[in-house]
Amino acid sequence: MNLVDIMFHHGGDWIREPHVLYSKKFVHSWEGYDSDLISFIDLVNEHTRELMYVGVQQLIVNGPSGNYYEVVDDSGIRHLLSLISDEFKCLNFYAVDECELSVNVPNVVHYSDSHHH
């Protein structure tokens, strides 16, 4: 069993140019969460139930490299969890509300170990 800390960043702003960046403001967290229990829909629902999002257009996460990736379903979550290590066990999630412009970031399933240093 892998315990991870899940951080939900909210209340900040997406900066789209020249690079995608989220200017962080508030953090809501699930600490010591069993990674086997993480589901895409639970992460989405947390944004609408707890964080006052109208709806989640995109769920974004930082990969081990710190870059931003989009998670679109549970297969993306499973891929993300395959990257968990002692150095990478705090998952920083962000959402794009449905009334906002989307952000252009790669799908997390395209994240490969070749990016690890």
Phi and psi restraints in degrees (range 20) as a CNS / XPLOR table:
assign (resid 1 and name C) (resid 2 and name N)
       (resid 2 and name CA) (resid 2 and name C) 1.0 -105.0 20.0 2
assign (resid 2 and name N) (resid 2 and name CA)
       (resid 2 and name C) (resid 3 and name N) 1.0 124.6 20.0 2
assign (resid 2 and name C) (resid 3 and name N)
       (resid 3 and name CA) (resid 3 and name C) 1.0 -96.0 20.0 2
assign (resid 3 and name N) (resid 3 and name CA)
       (resid 3 and name C) (resid 4 and name N) 1.0 131.4 20.0 2
assign (resid 3 and name C) (resid 4 and name N)
       (resid 4 and name CA) (resid 4 and name C) 1.0 -126.3 20.0 2
assign (resid 4 and name N) (resid 4 and name CA)
       (resid 4 and name C) (resid 5 and name N) 1.0 159.5 20.0 2
assign (resid 4 and name C) (resid 5 and name N)
       (resid 5 and name CA) (resid 5 and name C) 1.0 -103.8 20.0 2
assign (resid 5 and name N) (resid 5 and name CA)
       (resid 5 and name C) (resid 6 and name N) 1.0 130.2 20.0 2
assign (resid 5 and name C) (resid 6 and name N)
       (resid 6 and name CA) (resid 6 and name C) 1.0 -111.8 20.0 2
assign (resid 6 and name N) (resid 6 and name CA)
       (resid 6 and name C) (resid 7 and name N) 1.0 123.0 20.0 2
assign (resid 6 and name C) (resid 7 and name N)
       (resid 7 and name CA) (resid 7 and name C) 1.0 -109.3 20.0 2
assign (resid 7 and name N) (resid 7 and name CA)
       (resid 7 and name C) (resid 8 and name N) 1.0 126.3 20.0 2
assign (resid 7 and name C) (resid 8 and name N)
       (resid 8 and name CA) (resid 8 and name C) 1.0 -104.2 20.0 2
assign (resid 8 and name N) (resid 8 and name CA)
       (resid 8 and name C) (resid 9 and name N) 1.0 109.8 20.0 2
assign (resid 8 and name C) (resid 9 and name N)
       (resid 9 and name CA) (resid 9 and name C) 1.0 -88.8 20.0 2
assign (resid 9 and name N) (resid 9 and name CA)
       (resid 9 and name C) (resid 10 and name N) 1.0 131.5 20.0 2
assign (resid 9 and name C) (resid 10 and name N)
       (resid 10 and name CA) (resid 10 and name C) 1.0 -150.9 20.0 2
assign (resid 10 and name N) (resid 10 and name CA)
       (resid 10 and name C) (resid 11 and name N) 1.0 163.8 20.0 2
assign (resid 10 and name C) (resid 11 and name N)
       (resid 11 and name CA) (resid 11 and name C) 1.0 82.9 20.0 2
assign (resid 11 and name N) (resid 11 and name CA)
       (resid 11 and name C) (resid 12 and name N) 1.0 -5.1 20.0 2
assign (resid 11 and name C) (resid 12 and name N)
       (resid 12 and name CA) (resid 12 and name C) 1.0 -93.7 20.0 2
assign (resid 12 and name N) (resid 12 and name CA)
       (resid 12 and name C) (resid 13 and name N) 1.0 -162.8 20.0 2
assign (resid 12 and name C) (resid 13 and name N)
       (resid 13 and name CA) (resid 13 and name C) 1.0 -128.8 20.0 2
assign (resid 13 and name N) (resid 13 and name CA)
       (resid 13 and name C) (resid 14 and name N) 1.0 144.4 20.0 2
assign (resid 13 and name C) (resid 14 and name N)
       (resid 14 and name CA) (resid 14 and name C) 1.0 -82.9 20.0 2
assign (resid 14 and name N) (resid 14 and name CA)
       (resid 14 and name C) (resid 15 and name N) 1.0 129.9 20.0 2
assign (resid 14 and name C) (resid 15 and name N)
       (resid 15 and name CA) (resid 15 and name C) 1.0 -106.0 20.0 2
assign (resid 15 and name N) (resid 15 and name CA)
       (resid 15 and name C) (resid 16 and name N) 1.0 122.7 20.0 2
assign (resid 15 and name C) (resid 16 and name N)
       (resid 16 and name CA) (resid 16 and name C) 1.0 -100.3 20.0 2
assign (resid 16 and name N) (resid 16 and name CA)
       (resid 16 and name C) (resid 17 and name N) 1.0 -22.7 20.0 2
assign (resid 16 and name C) (resid 17 and name N)
       (resid 17 and name CA) (resid 17 and name C) 1.0 -127.6 20.0 2
assign (resid 17 and name N) (resid 17 and name CA)
       (resid 17 and name C) (resid 18 and name N) 1.0 145.3 20.0 2
assign (resid 17 and name C) (resid 18 and name N)
       (resid 18 and name CA) (resid 18 and name C) 1.0 -77.7 20.0 2
assign (resid 18 and name N) (resid 18 and name CA)
       (resid 18 and name C) (resid 19 and name N) 1.0 -13.0 20.0 2
assign (resid 18 and name C) (resid 19 and name N)
       (resid 19 and name CA) (resid 19 and name C) 1.0 -133.7 20.0 2
assign (resid 19 and name N) (resid 19 and name CA)
       (resid 19 and name C) (resid 20 and name N) 1.0 150.6 20.0 2
assign (resid 19 and name C) (resid 20 and name N)
       (resid 20 and name CA) (resid 20 and name C) 1.0 -68.8 20.0 2
assign (resid 20 and name N) (resid 20 and name CA)
       (resid 20 and name C) (resid 21 and name N) 1.0 128.2 20.0 2
assign (resid 20 and name C) (resid 21 and name N)
       (resid 21 and name CA) (resid 21 and name C) 1.0 -151.7 20.0 2
assign (resid 21 and name N) (resid 21 and name CA)
       (resid 21 and name C) (resid 22 and name N) 1.0 141.6 20.0 2
assign (resid 21 and name C) (resid 22 and name N)
       (resid 22 and name CA) (resid 22 and name C) 1.0 -104.6 20.0 2
assign (resid 22 and name N) (resid 22 and name CA)
       (resid 22 and name C) (resid 23 and name N) 1.0 123.7 20.0 2
assign (resid 22 and name C) (resid 23 and name N)
       (resid 23 and name CA) (resid 23 and name C) 1.0 -84.6 20.0 2
assign (resid 23 and name N) (resid 23 and name CA)
       (resid 23 and name C) (resid 24 and name N) 1.0 107.4 20.0 2
assign (resid 23 and name C) (resid 24 and name N)
       (resid 24 and name CA) (resid 24 and name C) 1.0 -69.1 20.0 2
assign (resid 24 and name N) (resid 24 and name CA)
       (resid 24 and name C) (resid 25 and name N) 1.0 147.1 20.0 2
assign (resid 24 and name C) (resid 25 and name N)
       (resid 25 and name CA) (resid 25 and name C) 1.0 -135.0 20.0 2
assign (resid 25 and name N) (resid 25 and name CA)
       (resid 25 and name C) (resid 26 and name N) 1.0 -70.5 20.0 2
assign (resid 25 and name C) (resid 26 and name N)
       (resid 26 and name CA) (resid 26 and name C) 1.0 -111.6 20.0 2
assign (resid 26 and name N) (resid 26 and name CA)
       (resid 26 and name C) (resid 27 and name N) 1.0 152.6 20.0 2
assign (resid 26 and name C) (resid 27 and name N)
       (resid 27 and name CA) (resid 27 and name C) 1.0 -131.0 20.0 2
assign (resid 27 and name N) (resid 27 and name CA)
       (resid 27 and name C) (resid 28 and name N) 1.0 131.9 20.0 2
assign (resid 27 and name C) (resid 28 and name N)
       (resid 28 and name CA) (resid 28 and name C) 1.0 -115.4 20.0 2
assign (resid 28 and name N) (resid 28 and name CA)
       (resid 28 and name C) (resid 29 and name N) 1.0 134.3 20.0 2
assign (resid 28 and name C) (resid 29 and name N)
       (resid 29 and name CA) (resid 29 and name C) 1.0 -132.6 20.0 2
assign (resid 29 and name N) (resid 29 and name CA)
       (resid 29 and name C) (resid 30 and name N) 1.0 151.7 20.0 2
assign (resid 29 and name C) (resid 30 and name N)
       (resid 30 and name CA) (resid 30 and name C) 1.0 -113.0 20.0 2
assign (resid 30 and name N) (resid 30 and name CA)
       (resid 30 and name C) (resid 31 and name N) 1.0 110.4 20.0 2
assign (resid 30 and name C) (resid 31 and name N)
       (resid 31 and name CA) (resid 31 and name C) 1.0 -101.2 20.0 2
assign (resid 31 and name N) (resid 31 and name CA)
       (resid 31 and name C) (resid 32 and name N) 1.0 144.1 20.0 2
assign (resid 31 and name C) (resid 32 and name N)
       (resid 32 and name CA) (resid 32 and name C) 1.0 60.6 20.0 2
assign (resid 32 and name N) (resid 32 and name CA)
       (resid 32 and name C) (resid 33 and name N) 1.0 43.4 20.0 2
assign (resid 32 and name C) (resid 33 and name N)
       (resid 33 and name CA) (resid 33 and name C) 1.0 -91.0 20.0 2
assign (resid 33 and name N) (resid 33 and name CA)
       (resid 33 and name C) (resid 34 and name N) 1.0 135.7 20.0 2
assign (resid 33 and name C) (resid 34 and name N)
       (resid 34 and name CA) (resid 34 and name C) 1.0 -69.1 20.0 2
assign (resid 34 and name N) (resid 34 and name CA)
       (resid 34 and name C) (resid 35 and name N) 1.0 115.9 20.0 2
assign (resid 34 and name C) (resid 35 and name N)
       (resid 35 and name CA) (resid 35 and name C) 1.0 -60.8 20.0 2
assign (resid 35 and name N) (resid 35 and name CA)
       (resid 35 and name C) (resid 36 and name N) 1.0 -24.9 20.0 2
assign (resid 35 and name C) (resid 36 and name N)
       (resid 36 and name CA) (resid 36 and name C) 1.0 -65.8 20.0 2
assign (resid 36 and name N) (resid 36 and name CA)
       (resid 36 and name C) (resid 37 and name N) 1.0 -20.6 20.0 2
assign (resid 36 and name C) (resid 37 and name N)
       (resid 37 and name CA) (resid 37 and name C) 1.0 -94.0 20.0 2
assign (resid 37 and name N) (resid 37 and name CA)
       (resid 37 and name C) (resid 38 and name N) 1.0 -2.9 20.0 2
assign (resid 37 and name C) (resid 38 and name N)
       (resid 38 and name CA) (resid 38 and name C) 1.0 -73.2 20.0 2
assign (resid 38 and name N) (resid 38 and name CA)
       (resid 38 and name C) (resid 39 and name N) 1.0 126.7 20.0 2
assign (resid 38 and name C) (resid 39 and name N)
       (resid 39 and name CA) (resid 39 and name C) 1.0 -128.8 20.0 2
assign (resid 39 and name N) (resid 39 and name CA)
       (resid 39 and name C) (resid 40 and name N) 1.0 151.3 20.0 2
assign (resid 39 and name C) (resid 40 and name N)
       (resid 40 and name CA) (resid 40 and name C) 1.0 -56.2 20.0 2
assign (resid 40 and name N) (resid 40 and name CA)
       (resid 40 and name C) (resid 41 and name N) 1.0 -46.7 20.0 2
assign (resid 40 and name C) (resid 41 and name N)
       (resid 41 and name CA) (resid 41 and name C) 1.0 -66.4 20.0 2
assign (resid 41 and name N) (resid 41 and name CA)
       (resid 41 and name C) (resid 42 and name N) 1.0 -33.9 20.0 2
assign (resid 41 and name C) (resid 42 and name N)
       (resid 42 and name CA) (resid 42 and name C) 1.0 -65.5 20.0 2
assign (resid 42 and name N) (resid 42 and name CA)
       (resid 42 and name C) (resid 43 and name N) 1.0 -38.6 20.0 2
assign (resid 42 and name C) (resid 43 and name N)
       (resid 43 and name CA) (resid 43 and name C) 1.0 -66.4 20.0 2
assign (resid 43 and name N) (resid 43 and name CA)
       (resid 43 and name C) (resid 44 and name N) 1.0 -41.9 20.0 2
assign (resid 43 and name C) (resid 44 and name N)
       (resid 44 and name CA) (resid 44 and name C) 1.0 -63.6 20.0 2
assign (resid 44 and name N) (resid 44 and name CA)
       (resid 44 and name C) (resid 45 and name N) 1.0 -47.1 20.0 2
assign (resid 44 and name C) (resid 45 and name N)
       (resid 45 and name CA) (resid 45 and name C) 1.0 -63.5 20.0 2
assign (resid 45 and name N) (resid 45 and name CA)
       (resid 45 and name C) (resid 46 and name N) 1.0 -32.5 20.0 2
assign (resid 45 and name C) (resid 46 and name N)
       (resid 46 and name CA) (resid 46 and name C) 1.0 -61.1 20.0 2
assign (resid 46 and name N) (resid 46 and name CA)
       (resid 46 and name C) (resid 47 and name N) 1.0 -36.4 20.0 2
assign (resid 46 and name C) (resid 47 and name N)
       (resid 47 and name CA) (resid 47 and name C) 1.0 -66.8 20.0 2
assign (resid 47 and name N) (resid 47 and name CA)
       (resid 47 and name C) (resid 48 and name N) 1.0 -39.6 20.0 2
assign (resid 47 and name C) (resid 48 and name N)
       (resid 48 and name CA) (resid 48 and name C) 1.0 -81.8 20.0 2
assign (resid 48 and name N) (resid 48 and name CA)
       (resid 48 and name C) (resid 49 and name N) 1.0 -35.8 20.0 2
assign (resid 48 and name C) (resid 49 and name N)
       (resid 49 and name CA) (resid 49 and name C) 1.0 -76.4 20.0 2
assign (resid 49 and name N) (resid 49 and name CA)
       (resid 49 and name C) (resid 50 and name N) 1.0 -47.9 20.0 2
assign (resid 49 and name C) (resid 50 and name N)
       (resid 50 and name CA) (resid 50 and name C) 1.0 -99.1 20.0 2
assign (resid 50 and name N) (resid 50 and name CA)
       (resid 50 and name C) (resid 51 and name N) 1.0 -30.5 20.0 2
assign (resid 50 and name C) (resid 51 and name N)
       (resid 51 and name CA) (resid 51 and name C) 1.0 -110.2 20.0 2
assign (resid 51 and name N) (resid 51 and name CA)
       (resid 51 and name C) (resid 52 and name N) 1.0 9.6 20.0 2
assign (resid 51 and name C) (resid 52 and name N)
       (resid 52 and name CA) (resid 52 and name C) 1.0 66.2 20.0 2
assign (resid 52 and name N) (resid 52 and name CA)
       (resid 52 and name C) (resid 53 and name N) 1.0 26.0 20.0 2
assign (resid 52 and name C) (resid 53 and name N)
       (resid 53 and name CA) (resid 53 and name C) 1.0 -76.9 20.0 2
assign (resid 53 and name N) (resid 53 and name CA)
       (resid 53 and name C) (resid 54 and name N) 1.0 144.5 20.0 2
assign (resid 53 and name C) (resid 54 and name N)
       (resid 54 and name CA) (resid 54 and name C) 1.0 -68.0 20.0 2
assign (resid 54 and name N) (resid 54 and name CA)
       (resid 54 and name C) (resid 55 and name N) 1.0 -46.3 20.0 2
assign (resid 54 and name C) (resid 55 and name N)
       (resid 55 and name CA) (resid 55 and name C) 1.0 -168.7 20.0 2
assign (resid 55 and name N) (resid 55 and name CA)
       (resid 55 and name C) (resid 56 and name N) 1.0 157.4 20.0 2
assign (resid 55 and name C) (resid 56 and name N)
       (resid 56 and name CA) (resid 56 and name C) 1.0 -100.5 20.0 2
assign (resid 56 and name N) (resid 56 and name CA)
       (resid 56 and name C) (resid 57 and name N) 1.0 111.8 20.0 2
assign (resid 56 and name C) (resid 57 and name N)
       (resid 57 and name CA) (resid 57 and name C) 1.0 -79.4 20.0 2
assign (resid 57 and name N) (resid 57 and name CA)
       (resid 57 and name C) (resid 58 and name N) 1.0 -40.9 20.0 2
assign (resid 57 and name C) (resid 58 and name N)
       (resid 58 and name CA) (resid 58 and name C) 1.0 -141.3 20.0 2
assign (resid 58 and name N) (resid 58 and name CA)
       (resid 58 and name C) (resid 59 and name N) 1.0 140.4 20.0 2
assign (resid 58 and name C) (resid 59 and name N)
       (resid 59 and name CA) (resid 59 and name C) 1.0 -108.3 20.0 2
assign (resid 59 and name N) (resid 59 and name CA)
       (resid 59 and name C) (resid 60 and name N) 1.0 123.3 20.0 2
assign (resid 59 and name C) (resid 60 and name N)
       (resid 60 and name CA) (resid 60 and name C) 1.0 -118.0 20.0 2
assign (resid 60 and name N) (resid 60 and name CA)
       (resid 60 and name C) (resid 61 and name N) 1.0 145.3 20.0 2
assign (resid 60 and name C) (resid 61 and name N)
       (resid 61 and name CA) (resid 61 and name C) 1.0 -136.7 20.0 2
assign (resid 61 and name N) (resid 61 and name CA)
       (resid 61 and name C) (resid 62 and name N) 1.0 153.0 20.0 2
assign (resid 61 and name C) (resid 62 and name N)
       (resid 62 and name CA) (resid 62 and name C) 1.0 -85.4 20.0 2
assign (resid 62 and name N) (resid 62 and name CA)
       (resid 62 and name C) (resid 63 and name N) 1.0 131.6 20.0 2
assign (resid 62 and name C) (resid 63 and name N)
       (resid 63 and name CA) (resid 63 and name C) 1.0 -78.7 20.0 2
assign (resid 63 and name N) (resid 63 and name CA)
       (resid 63 and name C) (resid 64 and name N) 1.0 178.0 20.0 2
assign (resid 63 and name C) (resid 64 and name N)
       (resid 64 and name CA) (resid 64 and name C) 1.0 -56.4 20.0 2
assign (resid 64 and name N) (resid 64 and name CA)
       (resid 64 and name C) (resid 65 and name N) 1.0 -27.7 20.0 2
assign (resid 64 and name C) (resid 65 and name N)
       (resid 65 and name CA) (resid 65 and name C) 1.0 -80.4 20.0 2
assign (resid 65 and name N) (resid 65 and name CA)
       (resid 65 and name C) (resid 66 and name N) 1.0 -9.9 20.0 2
assign (resid 65 and name C) (resid 66 and name N)
       (resid 66 and name CA) (resid 66 and name C) 1.0 93.5 20.0 2
assign (resid 66 and name N) (resid 66 and name CA)
       (resid 66 and name C) (resid 67 and name N) 1.0 -8.6 20.0 2
assign (resid 66 and name C) (resid 67 and name N)
       (resid 67 and name CA) (resid 67 and name C) 1.0 -74.1 20.0 2
assign (resid 67 and name N) (resid 67 and name CA)
       (resid 67 and name C) (resid 68 and name N) 1.0 162.1 20.0 2
assign (resid 67 and name C) (resid 68 and name N)
       (resid 68 and name CA) (resid 68 and name C) 1.0 -94.3 20.0 2
assign (resid 68 and name N) (resid 68 and name CA)
       (resid 68 and name C) (resid 69 and name N) 1.0 138.2 20.0 2
assign (resid 68 and name C) (resid 69 and name N)
       (resid 69 and name CA) (resid 69 and name C) 1.0 -136.0 20.0 2
assign (resid 69 and name N) (resid 69 and name CA)
       (resid 69 and name C) (resid 70 and name N) 1.0 149.9 20.0 2
assign (resid 69 and name C) (resid 70 and name N)
       (resid 70 and name CA) (resid 70 and name C) 1.0 -92.9 20.0 2
assign (resid 70 and name N) (resid 70 and name CA)
       (resid 70 and name C) (resid 71 and name N) 1.0 138.5 20.0 2
assign (resid 70 and name C) (resid 71 and name N)
       (resid 71 and name CA) (resid 71 and name C) 1.0 -110.6 20.0 2
assign (resid 71 and name N) (resid 71 and name CA)
       (resid 71 and name C) (resid 72 and name N) 1.0 122.4 20.0 2
assign (resid 71 and name C) (resid 72 and name N)
       (resid 72 and name CA) (resid 72 and name C) 1.0 -107.7 20.0 2
assign (resid 72 and name N) (resid 72 and name CA)
       (resid 72 and name C) (resid 73 and name N) 1.0 -15.3 20.0 2
assign (resid 72 and name C) (resid 73 and name N)
       (resid 73 and name CA) (resid 73 and name C) 1.0 -166.4 20.0 2
assign (resid 73 and name N) (resid 73 and name CA)
       (resid 73 and name C) (resid 74 and name N) 1.0 -173.7 20.0 2
assign (resid 73 and name C) (resid 74 and name N)
       (resid 74 and name CA) (resid 74 and name C) 1.0 -65.7 20.0 2
assign (resid 74 and name N) (resid 74 and name CA)
       (resid 74 and name C) (resid 75 and name N) 1.0 -26.3 20.0 2
assign (resid 74 and name C) (resid 75 and name N)
       (resid 75 and name CA) (resid 75 and name C) 1.0 -66.6 20.0 2
assign (resid 75 and name N) (resid 75 and name CA)
       (resid 75 and name C) (resid 76 and name N) 1.0 -33.4 20.0 2
assign (resid 75 and name C) (resid 76 and name N)
       (resid 76 and name CA) (resid 76 and name C) 1.0 -66.5 20.0 2
assign (resid 76 and name N) (resid 76 and name CA)
       (resid 76 and name C) (resid 77 and name N) 1.0 -39.6 20.0 2
assign (resid 76 and name C) (resid 77 and name N)
       (resid 77 and name CA) (resid 77 and name C) 1.0 -62.3 20.0 2
assign (resid 77 and name N) (resid 77 and name CA)
       (resid 77 and name C) (resid 78 and name N) 1.0 -44.9 20.0 2
assign (resid 77 and name C) (resid 78 and name N)
       (resid 78 and name CA) (resid 78 and name C) 1.0 -63.2 20.0 2
assign (resid 78 and name N) (resid 78 and name CA)
       (resid 78 and name C) (resid 79 and name N) 1.0 -39.1 20.0 2
assign (resid 78 and name C) (resid 79 and name N)
       (resid 79 and name CA) (resid 79 and name C) 1.0 -63.9 20.0 2
assign (resid 79 and name N) (resid 79 and name CA)
       (resid 79 and name C) (resid 80 and name N) 1.0 -44.0 20.0 2
assign (resid 79 and name C) (resid 80 and name N)
       (resid 80 and name CA) (resid 80 and name C) 1.0 -58.4 20.0 2
assign (resid 80 and name N) (resid 80 and name CA)
       (resid 80 and name C) (resid 81 and name N) 1.0 -43.8 20.0 2
assign (resid 80 and name C) (resid 81 and name N)
       (resid 81 and name CA) (resid 81 and name C) 1.0 -67.8 20.0 2
assign (resid 81 and name N) (resid 81 and name CA)
       (resid 81 and name C) (resid 82 and name N) 1.0 -24.7 20.0 2
assign (resid 81 and name C) (resid 82 and name N)
       (resid 82 and name CA) (resid 82 and name C) 1.0 -69.2 20.0 2
assign (resid 82 and name N) (resid 82 and name CA)
       (resid 82 and name C) (resid 83 and name N) 1.0 -15.9 20.0 2
assign (resid 82 and name C) (resid 83 and name N)
       (resid 83 and name CA) (resid 83 and name C) 1.0 -91.7 20.0 2
assign (resid 83 and name N) (resid 83 and name CA)
       (resid 83 and name C) (resid 84 and name N) 1.0 -6.3 20.0 2
assign (resid 83 and name C) (resid 84 and name N)
       (resid 84 and name CA) (resid 84 and name C) 1.0 -61.4 20.0 2
assign (resid 84 and name N) (resid 84 and name CA)
       (resid 84 and name C) (resid 85 and name N) 1.0 136.1 20.0 2
assign (resid 84 and name C) (resid 85 and name N)
       (resid 85 and name CA) (resid 85 and name C) 1.0 -151.3 20.0 2
assign (resid 85 and name N) (resid 85 and name CA)
       (resid 85 and name C) (resid 86 and name N) 1.0 179.9 20.0 2
assign (resid 85 and name C) (resid 86 and name N)
       (resid 86 and name CA) (resid 86 and name C) 1.0 -60.6 20.0 2
assign (resid 86 and name N) (resid 86 and name CA)
       (resid 86 and name C) (resid 87 and name N) 1.0 -31.3 20.0 2
assign (resid 86 and name C) (resid 87 and name N)
       (resid 87 and name CA) (resid 87 and name C) 1.0 -83.5 20.0 2
assign (resid 87 and name N) (resid 87 and name CA)
       (resid 87 and name C) (resid 88 and name N) 1.0 -20.4 20.0 2
assign (resid 87 and name C) (resid 88 and name N)
       (resid 88 and name CA) (resid 88 and name C) 1.0 -131.5 20.0 2
assign (resid 88 and name N) (resid 88 and name CA)
       (resid 88 and name C) (resid 89 and name N) 1.0 86.0 20.0 2
assign (resid 88 and name C) (resid 89 and name N)
       (resid 89 and name CA) (resid 89 and name C) 1.0 -138.4 20.0 2
assign (resid 89 and name N) (resid 89 and name CA)
       (resid 89 and name C) (resid 90 and name N) 1.0 13.9 20.0 2
assign (resid 89 and name C) (resid 90 and name N)
       (resid 90 and name CA) (resid 90 and name C) 1.0 -115.5 20.0 2
assign (resid 90 and name N) (resid 90 and name CA)
       (resid 90 and name C) (resid 91 and name N) 1.0 114.9 20.0 2
assign (resid 90 and name C) (resid 91 and name N)
       (resid 91 and name CA) (resid 91 and name C) 1.0 -98.2 20.0 2
assign (resid 91 and name N) (resid 91 and name CA)
       (resid 91 and name C) (resid 92 and name N) 1.0 119.8 20.0 2
assign (resid 91 and name C) (resid 92 and name N)
       (resid 92 and name CA) (resid 92 and name C) 1.0 -100.5 20.0 2
assign (resid 92 and name N) (resid 92 and name CA)
       (resid 92 and name C) (resid 93 and name N) 1.0 109.6 20.0 2
assign (resid 92 and name C) (resid 93 and name N)
       (resid 93 and name CA) (resid 93 and name C) 1.0 -104.3 20.0 2
assign (resid 93 and name N) (resid 93 and name CA)
       (resid 93 and name C) (resid 94 and name N) 1.0 150.0 20.0 2
assign (resid 93 and name C) (resid 94 and name N)
       (resid 94 and name CA) (resid 94 and name C) 1.0 -138.1 20.0 2
assign (resid 94 and name N) (resid 94 and name CA)
       (resid 94 and name C) (resid 95 and name N) 1.0 155.0 20.0 2
assign (resid 94 and name C) (resid 95 and name N)
       (resid 95 and name CA) (resid 95 and name C) 1.0 -129.9 20.0 2
assign (resid 95 and name N) (resid 95 and name CA)
       (resid 95 and name C) (resid 96 and name N) 1.0 150.1 20.0 2
assign (resid 95 and name C) (resid 96 and name N)
       (resid 96 and name CA) (resid 96 and name C) 1.0 -104.1 20.0 2
assign (resid 96 and name N) (resid 96 and name CA)
       (resid 96 and name C) (resid 97 and name N) 1.0 118.4 20.0 2
assign (resid 96 and name C) (resid 97 and name N)
       (resid 97 and name CA) (resid 97 and name C) 1.0 -66.2 20.0 2
assign (resid 97 and name N) (resid 97 and name CA)
       (resid 97 and name C) (resid 98 and name N) 1.0 153.5 20.0 2
assign (resid 97 and name C) (resid 98 and name N)
       (resid 98 and name CA) (resid 98 and name C) 1.0 -66.5 20.0 2
assign (resid 98 and name N) (resid 98 and name CA)
       (resid 98 and name C) (resid 99 and name N) 1.0 -17.2 20.0 2
assign (resid 98 and name C) (resid 99 and name N)
       (resid 99 and name CA) (resid 99 and name C) 1.0 -90.6 20.0 2
assign (resid 99 and name N) (resid 99 and name CA)
       (resid 99 and name C) (resid 100 and name N) 1.0 0.0 20.0 2
assign (resid 99 and name C) (resid 100 and name N)
       (resid 100 and name CA) (resid 100 and name C) 1.0 -98.4 20.0 2
assign (resid 100 and name N) (resid 100 and name CA)
       (resid 100 and name C) (resid 101 and name N) 1.0 164.5 20.0 2
assign (resid 100 and name C) (resid 101 and name N)
       (resid 101 and name CA) (resid 101 and name C) 1.0 -68.7 20.0 2
assign (resid 101 and name N) (resid 101 and name CA)
       (resid 101 and name C) (resid 102 and name N) 1.0 144.2 20.0 2
assign (resid 101 and name C) (resid 102 and name N)
       (resid 102 and name CA) (resid 102 and name C) 1.0 -73.2 20.0 2
assign (resid 102 and name N) (resid 102 and name CA)
       (resid 102 and name C) (resid 103 and name N) 1.0 161.6 20.0 2
assign (resid 102 and name C) (resid 103 and name N)
       (resid 103 and name CA) (resid 103 and name C) 1.0 -109.7 20.0 2
assign (resid 103 and name N) (resid 103 and name CA)
       (resid 103 and name C) (resid 104 and name N) 1.0 146.6 20.0 2
assign (resid 103 and name C) (resid 104 and name N)
       (resid 104 and name CA) (resid 104 and name C) 1.0 -98.1 20.0 2
assign (resid 104 and name N) (resid 104 and name CA)
       (resid 104 and name C) (resid 105 and name N) 1.0 94.5 20.0 2
assign (resid 104 and name C) (resid 105 and name N)
       (resid 105 and name CA) (resid 105 and name C) 1.0 -132.7 20.0 2
assign (resid 105 and name N) (resid 105 and name CA)
       (resid 105 and name C) (resid 106 and name N) 1.0 154.7 20.0 2
assign (resid 105 and name C) (resid 106 and name N)
       (resid 106 and name CA) (resid 106 and name C) 1.0 -70.2 20.0 2
assign (resid 106 and name N) (resid 106 and name CA)
       (resid 106 and name C) (resid 107 and name N) 1.0 157.8 20.0 2
assign (resid 106 and name C) (resid 107 and name N)
       (resid 107 and name CA) (resid 107 and name C) 1.0 -71.8 20.0 2
assign (resid 107 and name N) (resid 107 and name CA)
       (resid 107 and name C) (resid 108 and name N) 1.0 138.4 20.0 2
assign (resid 107 and name C) (resid 108 and name N)
       (resid 108 and name CA) (resid 108 and name C) 1.0 -60.1 20.0 2
assign (resid 108 and name N) (resid 108 and name CA)
       (resid 108 and name C) (resid 109 and name N) 1.0 -25.2 20.0 2
assign (resid 108 and name C) (resid 109 and name N)
       (resid 109 and name CA) (resid 109 and name C) 1.0 -66.4 20.0 2
assign (resid 109 and name N) (resid 109 and name CA)
       (resid 109 and name C) (resid 110 and name N) 1.0 -16.3 20.0 2
assign (resid 109 and name C) (resid 110 and name N)
       (resid 110 and name CA) (resid 110 and name C) 1.0 -88.2 20.0 2
assign (resid 110 and name N) (resid 110 and name CA)
       (resid 110 and name C) (resid 111 and name N) 1.0 -0.9 20.0 2
assign (resid 110 and name C) (resid 111 and name N)
       (resid 111 and name CA) (resid 111 and name C) 1.0 -73.7 20.0 2
assign (resid 111 and name N) (resid 111 and name CA)
       (resid 111 and name C) (resid 112 and name N) 1.0 128.3 20.0 2
assign (resid 111 and name C) (resid 112 and name N)
       (resid 112 and name CA) (resid 112 and name C) 1.0 -127.1 20.0 2
assign (resid 112 and name N) (resid 112 and name CA)
       (resid 112 and name C) (resid 113 and name N) 1.0 165.0 20.0 2
assign (resid 112 and name C) (resid 113 and name N)
       (resid 113 and name CA) (resid 113 and name C) 1.0 -65.3 20.0 2
assign (resid 113 and name N) (resid 113 and name CA)
       (resid 113 and name C) (resid 114 and name N) 1.0 -13.9 20.0 2
assign (resid 113 and name C) (resid 114 and name N)
       (resid 114 and name CA) (resid 114 and name C) 1.0 -64.2 20.0 2
assign (resid 114 and name N) (resid 114 and name CA)
       (resid 114 and name C) (resid 115 and name N) 1.0 -17.6 20.0 2
assign (resid 114 and name C) (resid 115 and name N)
       (resid 115 and name CA) (resid 115 and name C) 1.0 -83.2 20.0 2
assign (resid 115 and name N) (resid 115 and name CA)
       (resid 115 and name C) (resid 116 and name N) 1.0 -12.1 20.0 2
assign (resid 115 and name C) (resid 116 and name N)
       (resid 116 and name CA) (resid 116 and name C) 1.0 -73.1 20.0 2
assign (resid 116 and name N) (resid 116 and name CA)
       (resid 116 and name C) (resid 117 and name N) 1.0 141.7 20.0 2
